[in-house]
């Protein structure tokens, strides 16, 4: 209930603010897909994304409030600060609550033309969560991105590698990940997204999931999303439900 109230408050605030700032740049949503686009938001516009995520795997449950602050310095360079504002998990009958880990990402966009772009992200996950929620160690990630408009369909393909700070004996320290997202508008205000993604690490079963989402944009300064993700094998979470908003917080320059 608290999550729903927070999302509703942010949505109403953004809708009210947009009435007085229709001439400003629109938002560029990164959520809810796993894939990141190569493009950056409008330079100098601080954007904020927050949502609710509920995941089920066998008898385990996990709910969180993922968030991201995005700021582009220009069309080529930007910073992302994200994490989980709150986590509630139940594993093996034990419930844990607290803040999640925090991530910091430096992003470089390589714009080829109006329809094509490449991107590179260098990120670090900081262990701000307690050990019962997070790993307690820092992780380092490099992510390569290819984005392209194919007619009315926008594609984002990601390939990344993460050096884990904490890993089990007999398993690999490097985890690779992949994802491919496809989105298209279905009307002036509605759009849909489908995505496949997965991870692989030596000594561990590979994961794979399918994501389906819808997005509603009453104006260019606000996007509301909701959807579901389904695990495609036994190593992946059974099901995830999510919803969230993307909105601008301030024009810094």
C-alpha positions as protocol buffer text, in pm:
chain_id: "A"
residue {
  index: 1
  type: UNK
  ca { x: 0 y: 0 z: 0 }
}
residue {
  index: 2
  type: UNK
  ca { x: 281 y: 245 z: 81 }
}
residue {
  index: 3
  type: UNK
  ca { x: 439 y: 171 z: -257 }
}
residue {
  index: 4
  type: UNK
  ca { x: 112 y: 241 z: -439 }
}
residue {
  index: 5
  type: UNK
  ca { x: 66 y: 569 z: -250 }
}
residue {
  index: 6
  type: UNK
  ca { x: 420 y: 681 z: -336 }
}
residue {
  index: 7
  type: UNK
  ca { x: 381 y: 600 z: -706 }
}
residue {
  index: 8
  type: UNK
  ca { x: 43 y: 775 z: -715 }
}
residue {
  index: 9
  type: UNK
  ca { x: 185 y: 1086 z: -547 }
}
residue {
  index: 10
  type: UNK
  ca { x: 478 y: 1106 z: -790 }
}
residue {
  index: 11
  type: UNK
  ca { x: 247 y: 1057 z: -1086 }
}
residue {
  index: 12
  type: UNK
  ca { x: 8 y: 1332 z: -977 }
}
residue {
  index: 13
  type: UNK
  ca { x: 299 y: 1568 z: -906 }
}
residue {
  index: 14
  type: UNK
  ca { x: 451 y: 1510 z: -1249 }
}
residue {
  index: 15
  type: UNK
  ca { x: 114 y: 1558 z: -1424 }
}
residue {
  index: 16
  type: UNK
  ca { x: 61 y: 1886 z: -1238 }
}
residue {
  index: 17
  type: UNK
  ca { x: 412 y: 2006 z: -1317 }
}
residue {
  index: 18
  type: UNK
  ca { x: 382 y: 1919 z: -1684 }
}
residue {
  index: 19
  type: UNK
  ca { x: 91 y: 2160 z: -1723 }
}
residue {
  index: 20
  type: UNK
  ca { x: 336 y: 2444 z: -1663 }
}
residue {
  index: 21
  type: UNK
  ca { x: 630 y: 2302 z: -1864 }
}
residue {
  index: 22
  type: UNK
  ca { x: 500 y: 2155 z: -2186 }
}
residue {
  index: 23
  type: UNK
  ca { x: 782 y: 2318 z: -2384 }
}
residue {
  index: 24
  type: UNK
  ca { x: 1058 y: 2132 z: -2198 }
}
residue {
  index: 25
  type: UNK
  ca { x: 1223 y: 1811 z: -2316 }
}
residue {
  index: 26
  type: UNK
  ca { x: 1043 y: 1484 z: -2267 }
}
residue {
  index: 27
  type: UNK
  ca { x: 1168 y: 1191 z: -2059 }
}
residue {
  index: 28
  type: UNK
  ca { x: 1362 y: 892 z: -2192 }
}
residue {
  index: 29
  type: UNK
  ca { x: 1250 y: 584 z: -1993 }
}
residue {
  index: 30
  type: UNK
  ca { x: 1504 y: 312 z: -1917 }
}
residue {
  index: 31
  type: UNK
  ca { x: 1264 y: 100 z: -1713 }
}
residue {
  index: 32
  type: UNK
  ca { x: 1105 y: -147 z: -1697 }
}
residue {
  index: 33
  type: UNK
  ca { x: 1318 y: -368 z: -1923 }
}
residue {
  index: 34
  type: UNK
  ca { x: 1653 y: -524 z: -1834 }
}
residue {
  index: 35
  type: UNK
  ca { x: 1803 y: -369 z: -2148 }
}
residue {
  index: 36
  type: UNK
  ca { x: 1937 y: -13 z: -2142 }
}
residue {
  index: 37
  type: UNK
  ca { x: 1910 y: 210 z: -2450 }
}
residue {
  index: 38
  type: UNK
  ca { x: 2227 y: 358 z: -2593 }
}
residue {
  index: 39
  type: UNK
  ca { x: 2078 y: 707 z: -2595 }
}
residue {
  index: 40
  type: UNK
  ca { x: 2095 y: 951 z: -2303 }
}
residue {
  index: 41
  type: UNK
  ca { x: 1819 y: 1180 z: -2164 }
}
residue {
  index: 42
  type: UNK
  ca { x: 1814 y: 1549 z: -2253 }
}
residue {
  index: 43
  type: UNK
  ca { x: 2132 y: 1718 z: -2133 }
}
residue {
  index: 44
  type: UNK
  ca { x: 2093 y: 1897 z: -1801 }
}
residue {
  index: 45
  type: UNK
  ca { x: 1756 y: 1740 z: -1718 }
}
residue {
  index: 46
  type: UNK
  ca { x: 1759 y: 1533 z: -1400 }
}
residue {
  index: 47
  type: UNK
  ca { x: 1523 y: 1240 z: -1451 }
}
residue {
  index: 48
  type: UNK
  ca { x: 1388 y: 1006 z: -1186 }
}
residue {
  index: 49
  type: UNK
  ca { x: 1255 y: 653 z: -1221 }
}
residue {
  index: 50
  type: UNK
  ca { x: 1093 y: 453 z: -942 }
}
residue {
  index: 51
  type: UNK
  ca { x: 877 y: 145 z: -933 }
}
residue {
  index: 52
  type: UNK
  ca { x: 756 y: -152 z: -739 }
}
residue {
  index: 53
  type: UNK
  ca { x: 884 y: -503 z: -812 }
}
residue {
  index: 54
  type: UNK
  ca { x: 750 y: -827 z: -667 }
}
residue {
  index: 55
  type: UNK
  ca { x: 928 y: -1156 z: -743 }
}
residue {
  index: 56
  type: UNK
  ca { x: 829 y: -1513 z: -659 }
}
residue {
  index: 57
  type: UNK
  ca { x: 1050 y: -1820 z: -681 }
}
residue {
  index: 58
  type: UNK
  ca { x: 914 y: -2145 z: -532 }
}
residue {
  index: 59
  type: UNK
  ca { x: 823 y: -2047 z: -173 }
}
residue {
  index: 60
  type: UNK
  ca { x: 1054 y: -1743 z: -162 }
}
residue {
  index: 61
  type: UNK
  ca { x: 923 y: -1389 z: -205 }
}
residue {
  index: 62
  type: UNK
  ca { x: 1098 y: -1058 z: -266 }
}
residue {
  index: 63
  type: UNK
  ca { x: 951 y: -709 z: -300 }
}
residue {
  index: 64
  type: UNK
  ca { x: 1149 y: -391 z: -363 }
}
residue {
  index: 65
  type: UNK
  ca { x: 1138 y: -27 z: -470 }
}
residue {
  index: 66
  type: UNK
  ca { x: 1398 y: 10 z: -749 }
}
residue {
  index: 67
  type: UNK
  ca { x: 1493 y: 367 z: -839 }
}
residue {
  index: 68
  type: UNK
  ca { x: 1729 y: 547 z: -1079 }
}
residue {
  index: 69
  type: UNK
  ca { x: 1846 y: 908 z: -1110 }
}
residue {
  index: 70
  type: UNK
  ca { x: 1970 y: 994 z: -1462 }
}
residue {
  index: 71
  type: UNK
  ca { x: 2168 y: 1301 z: -1569 }
}
residue {
  index: 72
  type: UNK
  ca { x: 2330 y: 1360 z: -1908 }
}
residue {
  index: 73
  type: UNK
  ca { x: 2607 y: 1617 z: -1941 }
}
residue {
  index: 74
  type: UNK
  ca { x: 2562 y: 1625 z: -2319 }
}
residue {
  index: 75
  type: UNK
  ca { x: 2454 y: 1383 z: -2594 }
}
residue {
  index: 76
  type: UNK
  ca { x: 2756 y: 1159 z: -2529 }
}
residue {
  index: 77
  type: UNK
  ca { x: 2820 y: 1142 z: -2153 }
}
residue {
  index: 78
  type: UNK
  ca { x: 2596 y: 1079 z: -1855 }
}
residue {
  index: 79
  type: UNK
  ca { x: 2570 y: 938 z: -1502 }
}
residue {
  index: 80
  type: UNK
  ca { x: 2317 y: 701 z: -1347 }
}
residue {
  index: 81
  type: UNK
  ca { x: 2266 y: 650 z: -975 }
}
residue {
  index: 82
  type: UNK
  ca { x: 2031 y: 371 z: -876 }
}
residue {
  index: 83
  type: UNK
  ca { x: 1945 y: 105 z: -626 }
}
residue {
  index: 84
  type: UNK
  ca { x: 1658 y: -21 z: -415 }
}
residue {
  index: 85
  type: UNK
  ca { x: 1501 y: 224 z: -171 }
}
residue {
  index: 86
  type: UNK
  ca { x: 1349 y: -63 z: 25 }
}
residue {
  index: 87
  type: UNK
  ca { x: 1364 y: -443 z: 14 }
}
residue {
  index: 88
  type: UNK
  ca { x: 1142 y: -699 z: 185 }
}
residue {
  index: 89
  type: UNK
  ca { x: 1239 y: -1062 z: 128 }
}
residue {
  index: 90
  type: UNK
  ca { x: 1133 y: -1397 z: 267 }
}
residue {
  index: 91
  type: UNK
  ca { x: 1361 y: -1692 z: 209 }
}
residue {
  index: 92
  type: UNK
  ca { x: 1334 y: -2020 z: 397 }
}
residue {
  index: 93
  type: UNK
  ca { x: 1070 y: -1875 z: 627 }
}
residue {
  index: 94
  type: UNK
  ca { x: 1295 y: -1584 z: 734 }
}
residue {
  index: 95
  type: UNK
  ca { x: 1191 y: -1227 z: 654 }
}
residue {
  index: 96
  type: UNK
  ca { x: 1444 y: -949 z: 598 }
}
residue {
  index: 97
  type: UNK
  ca { x: 1383 y: -577 z: 546 }
}
residue {
  index: 98
  type: UNK
  ca { x: 1611 y: -285 z: 467 }
}
residue {
  index: 99
  type: UNK
  ca { x: 1763 y: -74 z: 191 }
}
residue {
  index: 100
  type: UNK
  ca { x: 1923 y: -243 z: -109 }
}
residue {
  index: 101
  type: UNK
  ca { x: 2261 y: -203 z: -274 }
}
residue {
  index: 102
  type: UNK
  ca { x: 2349 y: 113 z: -469 }
}
residue {
  index: 103
  type: UNK
  ca { x: 2483 y: 133 z: -825 }
}
residue {
  index: 104
  type: UNK
  ca { x: 2677 y: 408 z: -1000 }
}
residue {
  index: 105
  type: UNK
  ca { x: 2713 y: 398 z: -1381 }
}
residue {
  index: 106
  type: UNK
  ca { x: 2915 y: 614 z: -1619 }
}
residue {
  index: 107
  type: UNK
  ca { x: 2758 y: 605 z: -1966 }
}
residue {
  index: 108
  type: UNK
  ca { x: 2897 y: 693 z: -2309 }
}
residue {
  index: 109
  type: UNK
  ca { x: 2670 y: 715 z: -2613 }
}
residue {
  index: 110
  type: UNK
  ca { x: 2798 y: 686 z: -2971 }
}
residue {
  index: 111
  type: UNK
  ca { x: 2529 y: 832 z: -3199 }
}
residue {
  index: 112
  type: UNK
  ca { x: 2556 y: 704 z: -3556 }
}
residue {
  index: 113
  type: UNK
  ca { x: 2241 y: 865 z: -3698 }
}
residue {
  index: 114
  type: UNK
  ca { x: 1882 y: 936 z: -3594 }
}
residue {
  index: 115
  type: UNK
  ca { x: 1798 y: 563 z: -3598 }
}
residue {
  index: 116
  type: UNK
  ca { x: 2119 y: 396 z: -3476 }
}
residue {
  index: 117
  type: UNK
  ca { x: 2339 y: 428 z: -3168 }
}
residue {
  index: 118
  type: UNK
  ca { x: 2595 y: 233 z: -2969 }
}
residue {
  index: 119
  type: UNK
  ca { x: 2654 y: 268 z: -2597 }
}
residue {
  index: 120
  type: UNK
  ca { x: 2902 y: 170 z: -2329 }
}
residue {
  index: 121
  type: UNK
  ca { x: 2832 y: 157 z: -1954 }
}
residue {
  index: 122
  type: UNK
  ca { x: 3089 y: 119 z: -1676 }
}
residue {
  index: 123
  type: UNK
  ca { x: 2924 y: 46 z: -1343 }
}
residue {
  index: 124
  type: UNK
  ca { x: 2995 y: -43 z: -982 }
}
residue {
  index: 125
  type: UNK
  ca { x: 2752 y: -188 z: -732 }
}
residue {
  index: 126
  type: UNK
  ca { x: 2822 y: -59 z: -381 }
}
residue {
  index: 127
  type: UNK
  ca { x: 2729 y: -289 z: -88 }
}
residue {
  index: 128
  type: UNK
  ca { x: 2493 y: -55 z: 98 }
}
residue {
  index: 129
  type: UNK
  ca { x: 2252 y: -337 z: 187 }
}
residue {
  index: 130
  type: UNK
  ca { x: 2303 y: -561 z: 486 }
}
residue {
  index: 131
  type: UNK
  ca { x: 2453 y: -900 z: 407 }
}
residue {
  index: 132
  type: UNK
  ca { x: 2120 y: -1082 z: 446 }
}
residue {
  index: 133
  type: UNK
  ca { x: 1979 y: -876 z: 156 }
}
residue {
  index: 134
  type: UNK
  ca { x: 2286 y: -809 z: -60 }
}
residue {
  index: 135
  type: UNK
  ca { x: 2619 y: -985 z: -116 }
}
residue {
  index: 136
  type: UNK
  ca { x: 2818 y: -754 z: 109 }
}
residue {
  index: 137
  type: UNK
  ca { x: 3078 y: -698 z: -166 }
}
residue {
  index: 138
  type: UNK
  ca { x: 3124 y: -461 z: -460 }
}
residue {
  index: 139
  type: UNK
  ca { x: 3057 y: -579 z: -817 }
}
residue {
  index: 140
  type: UNK
  ca { x: 3197 y: -422 z: -1135 }
}
residue {
  index: 141
  type: UNK
  ca { x: 3014 y: -431 z: -1470 }
}
residue {
  index: 142
  type: UNK
  ca { x: 3087 y: -336 z: -1830 }
}
residue {
  index: 143
  type: UNK
  ca { x: 2786 y: -327 z: -2062 }
}
residue {
  index: 144
  type: UNK
  ca { x: 2781 y: -288 z: -2441 }
}
residue {
  index: 145
  type: UNK
  ca { x: 2465 y: -157 z: -2609 }
}
residue {
  index: 146
  type: UNK
  ca { x: 2329 y: -150 z: -2962 }
}
residue {
  index: 147
  type: UNK
  ca { x: 2009 y: 47 z: -3026 }
}
residue {
  index: 148
  type: UNK
  ca { x: 1825 y: 80 z: -3355 }
}
residue {
  index: 149
  type: UNK
  ca { x: 1490 y: 193 z: -3488 }
}
residue {
  index: 150
  type: UNK
  ca { x: 1348 y: -60 z: -3733 }
}
residue {
  index: 151
  type: UNK
  ca { x: 1042 y: 109 z: -3874 }
}
residue {
  index: 152
  type: UNK
  ca { x: 808 y: 166 z: -3581 }
}
residue {
  index: 153
  type: UNK
  ca { x: 998 y: -82 z: -3360 }
}
residue {
  index: 154
  type: UNK
  ca { x: 1282 y: 30 z: -3133 }
}
residue {
  index: 155
  type: UNK
  ca { x: 1538 y: -238 z: -3041 }
}
residue {
  index: 156
  type: UNK
  ca { x: 1791 y: -234 z: -2755 }
}
residue {
  index: 157
  type: UNK
  ca { x: 2043 y: -520 z: -2737 }
}
residue {
  index: 158
  type: UNK
  ca { x: 2279 y: -548 z: -2438 }
}
residue {
  index: 159
  type: UNK
  ca { x: 2577 y: -773 z: -2368 }
}
residue {
  index: 160
  type: UNK
  ca { x: 2760 y: -738 z: -2037 }
}
residue {
  index: 161
  type: UNK
  ca { x: 3009 y: -894 z: -1800 }
}
residue {
  index: 162
  type: UNK
  ca { x: 3016 y: -854 z: -1420 }
}
residue {
  index: 163
  type: UNK
  ca { x: 3308 y: -925 z: -1188 }
}
residue {
  index: 164
  type: UNK
  ca { x: 3141 y: -1044 z: -869 }
}
residue {
  index: 165
  type: UNK
  ca { x: 3281 y: -948 z: -533 }
}
residue {
  index: 166
  type: UNK
  ca { x: 3120 y: -1249 z: -363 }
}
residue {
  index: 167
  type: UNK
  ca { x: 3091 y: -1589 z: -528 }
}
residue {
  index: 168
  type: UNK
  ca { x: 3071 y: -1952 z: -421 }
}
residue {
  index: 169
  type: UNK
  ca { x: 3374 y: -2182 z: -417 }
}
residue {
  index: 170
  type: UNK
  ca { x: 3400 y: -2380 z: -739 }
}
residue {
  index: 171
  type: UNK
  ca { x: 3204 y: -2126 z: -943 }
}
residue {
  index: 172
  type: UNK
  ca { x: 3316 y: -1855 z: -1182 }
}
residue {
  index: 173
  type: UNK
  ca { x: 3371 y: -1498 z: -1069 }
}
residue {
  index: 174
  type: UNK
  ca { x: 3260 y: -1347 z: -1400 }
}
residue {
  index: 175
  type: UNK
  ca { x: 2890 y: -1347 z: -1482 }
}
residue {
  index: 176
  type: UNK
  ca { x: 2781 y: -1263 z: -1835 }
}
residue {
  index: 177
  type: UNK
  ca { x: 2441 y: -1125 z: -1922 }
}
residue {
  index: 178
  type: UNK
  ca { x: 2245 y: -1064 z: -2240 }
}
residue {
  index: 179
  type: UNK
  ca { x: 1915 y: -904 z: -2331 }
}
residue {
  index: 180
  type: UNK
  ca { x: 1717 y: -790 z: -2633 }
}
residue {
  index: 181
  type: UNK
  ca { x: 1422 y: -554 z: -2597 }
}
residue {
  index: 182
  type: UNK
  ca { x: 1167 y: -454 z: -2865 }
}
residue {
  index: 183
  type: UNK
  ca { x: 918 y: -172 z: -2812 }
}
residue {
  index: 184
  type: UNK
  ca { x: 662 y: -5 z: -3034 }
}
residue {
  index: 185
  type: UNK
  ca { x: 381 y: 248 z: -2995 }
}
residue {
  index: 186
  type: UNK
  ca { x: 25 y: 125 z: -3042 }
}
residue {
  index: 187
  type: UNK
  ca { x: -135 y: 471 z: -3015 }
}
residue {
  index: 188
  type: UNK
  ca { x: -39 y: 831 z: -2936 }
}
residue {
  index: 189
  type: UNK
  ca { x: -13 y: 755 z: -2562 }
}
residue {
  index: 190
  type: UNK
  ca { x: 31 y: 378 z: -2534 }
}
residue {
  index: 191
  type: UNK
  ca { x: 325 y: 153 z: -2614 }
}
residue {
  index: 192
  type: UNK
  ca { x: 422 y: -210 z: -2557 }
}
residue {
  index: 193
  type: UNK
  ca { x: 755 y: -381 z: -2489 }
}
residue {
  index: 194
  type: UNK
  ca { x: 871 y: -742 z: -2510 }
}
residue {
  index: 195
  type: UNK
  ca { x: 1213 y: -865 z: -2403 }
}
residue {
  index: 196
  type: UNK
  ca { x: 1416 y: -1178 z: -2356 }
}
residue {
  index: 197
  type: UNK
  ca { x: 1718 y: -1181 z: -2124 }
}
residue {
  index: 198
  type: UNK
  ca { x: 1941 y: -1413 z: -1927 }
}
residue {
  index: 199
  type: UNK
  ca { x: 2267 y: -1468 z: -1739 }
}
residue {
  index: 200
  type: UNK
  ca { x: 2541 y: -1730 z: -1740 }
}
residue {
  index: 201
  type: UNK
  ca { x: 2818 y: -1817 z: -1494 }
}
residue {
  index: 202
  type: UNK
  ca { x: 3051 y: -2117 z: -1464 }
}
residue {
  index: 203
  type: UNK
  ca { x: 2933 y: -2365 z: -1203 }
}
residue {
  index: 204
  type: UNK
  ca { x: 2581 y: -2216 z: -1193 }
}
residue {
  index: 205
  type: UNK
  ca { x: 2268 y: -2284 z: -1397 }
}
residue {
  index: 206
  type: UNK
  ca { x: 2196 y: -2024 z: -1664 }
}
residue {
  index: 207
  type: UNK
  ca { x: 1889 y: -1806 z: -1624 }
}
residue {
  index: 208
  type: UNK
  ca { x: 1643 y: -1682 z: -1888 }
}
residue {
  index: 209
  type: UNK
  ca { x: 1324 y: -1480 z: -1872 }
}
residue {
  index: 210
  type: UNK
  ca { x: 1056 y: -1327 z: -2094 }
}
residue {
  index: 211
  type: UNK
  ca { x: 922 y: -981 z: -2011 }
}
residue {
  index: 212
  type: UNK
  ca { x: 602 y: -817 z: -2136 }
}
residue {
  index: 213
  type: UNK
  ca { x: 512 y: -458 z: -2048 }
}
residue {
  index: 214
  type: UNK
  ca { x: 283 y: -172 z: -2140 }
}
residue {
  index: 215
  type: UNK
  ca { x: 354 y: 199 z: -2102 }
}
residue {
  index: 216
  type: UNK
  ca { x: 118 y: 495 z: -2083 }
}
residue {
  index: 217
  type: UNK
  ca { x: 243 y: 849 z: -2150 }
}
residue {
  index: 218
  type: UNK
  ca { x: -28 y: 1114 z: -2090 }
}
residue {
  index: 219
  type: UNK
  ca { x: 233 y: 1370 z: -2200 }
}
residue {
  index: 220
  type: UNK
  ca { x: 599 y: 1368 z: -2299 }
}
residue {
  index: 221
  type: UNK
  ca { x: 715 y: 1441 z: -1942 }
}
residue {
  index: 222
  type: UNK
  ca { x: 558 y: 1137 z: -1776 }
}
residue {
  index: 223
  type: UNK
  ca { x: 554 y: 763 z: -1849 }
}
residue {
  index: 224
  type: UNK
  ca { x: 374 y: 501 z: -1640 }
}
residue {
  index: 225
  type: UNK
  ca { x: 462 y: 135 z: -1695 }
}
residue {
  index: 226
  type: UNK
  ca { x: 342 y: -203 z: -1573 }
}
residue {
  index: 227
  type: UNK
  ca { x: 397 y: -564 z: -1673 }
}
residue {
  index: 228
  type: UNK
  ca { x: 510 y: -914 z: -1592 }
}
residue {
  index: 229
  type: UNK
  ca { x: 825 y: -1125 z: -1637 }
}
residue {
  index: 230
  type: UNK
  ca { x: 822 y: -1505 z: -1651 }
}
residue {
  index: 231
  type: UNK
  ca { x: 1119 y: -1735 z: -1592 }
}
residue {
  index: 232
  type: UNK
  ca { x: 1192 y: -1967 z: -1884 }
}
residue {
  index: 233
  type: UNK
  ca { x: 1380 y: -2232 z: -1685 }
}
residue {
  index: 234
  type: UNK
  ca { x: 1406 y: -2367 z: -1331 }
}
residue {
  index: 235
  type: UNK
  ca { x: 1704 y: -2145 z: -1244 }
}
residue {
  index: 236
  type: UNK
  ca { x: 1501 y: -1826 z: -1303 }
}
residue {
  index: 237
  type: UNK
  ca { x: 1238 y: -1666 z: -1077 }
}
residue {
  index: 238
  type: UNK
  ca { x: 893 y: -1810 z: -1143 }
}
residue {
  index: 239
  type: UNK
  ca { x: 721 y: -1476 z: -1194 }
}
residue {
  index: 240
  type: UNK
  ca { x: 776 y: -1104 z: -1142 }
}
residue {
  index: 241
  type: UNK
  ca { x: 518 y: -825 z: -1139 }
}
residue {
  index: 242
  type: UNK
  ca { x: 616 y: -460 z: -1169 }
}
residue {
  index: 243
  type: UNK
  ca { x: 494 y: -106 z: -1220 }
}
residue {
  index: 244
  type: UNK
  ca { x: 651 y: 235 z: -1204 }
}
residue {
  index: 245
  type: UNK
  ca { x: 687 y: 593 z: -1328 }
}
residue {
  index: 246
  type: UNK
  ca { x: 947 y: 802 z: -1511 }
}
residue {
  index: 247
  type: UNK
  ca { x: 948 y: 1179 z: -1465 }
}
residue {
  index: 248
  type: UNK
  ca { x: 1178 y: 1486 z: -1468 }
}
residue {
  index: 249
  type: UNK
  ca { x: 1282 y: 1635 z: -1134 }
}
residue {
  index: 250
  type: UNK
  ca { x: 1466 y: 1951 z: -1237 }
}
residue {
  index: 251
  type: UNK
  ca { x: 1635 y: 2136 z: -1520 }
}
residue {
  index: 252
  type: UNK
  ca { x: 1990 y: 2191 z: -1389 }
}
residue {
  index: 253
  type: UNK
  ca { x: 2119 y: 2383 z: -1692 }
}
